[in-house]
């Protein structure tokens, strides 16, 4: 049952304590108008895992059997606001996502982790979709297209970026966007 998942170690791995503090200091505190800044059980969220920096909860309108969201506890507007200094954070979110899917016995080939790119987002707070495929319908699948980039580019035209694509783009100093990059 998702309520009992405790799959990740309590301490963070990818980001050293000093780097985390630097990251947290450069971002605003919680935005009182942001629903994802208020992720708590008391606010009706089904939280399946959390630590000091991140919260994982079930999607309110799941596109697949297991559809979770990972959000940082500090407010970051979206994936478009990330840069090379955020690579460790995204890698840590990926690790948490895989740990949760491991606990649900989801095979690696049936996983999709990624971000929607503005303006194709409904909540303006960075959130990684963590999904166990297949999707519930072809229409749901269309919301999460992963497109390889043309002519040596990492990503093609798409409103969704796979998490590993985002890491590779950020490592190169490239901003994640809808157009090929």
Secondary structure as GFF3:
##gff-version 3
##sequence-region A 1 181
A	DSSP	three_ten_helix	2	4	.	.	.	ID=ss1
A	DSSP	alpha_helix	17	25	.	.	.	ID=ss2
A	DSSP	three_ten_helix	35	38	.	.	.	ID=ss3
A	DSSP	beta_strand	47	50	.	.	.	ID=ss4
A	DSSP	beta_strand	54	58	.	.	.	ID=ss5
A	DSSP	beta_strand	64	72	.	.	.	ID=ss6
A	DSSP	three_ten_helix	79	81	.	.	.	ID=ss7
A	DSSP	three_ten_helix	84	86	.	.	.	ID=ss8
A	DSSP	alpha_helix	87	103	.	.	.	ID=ss9
A	DSSP	three_ten_helix	108	110	.	.	.	ID=ss10
A	DSSP	beta_strand	111	116	.	.	.	ID=ss11
A	DSSP	beta_strand	127	135	.	.	.	ID=ss12
A	DSSP	alpha_helix	138	142	.	.	.	ID=ss13
A	DSSP	beta_strand	160	162	.	.	.	ID=ss14
A	DSSP	alpha_helix	163	171	.	.	.	ID=ss15
###
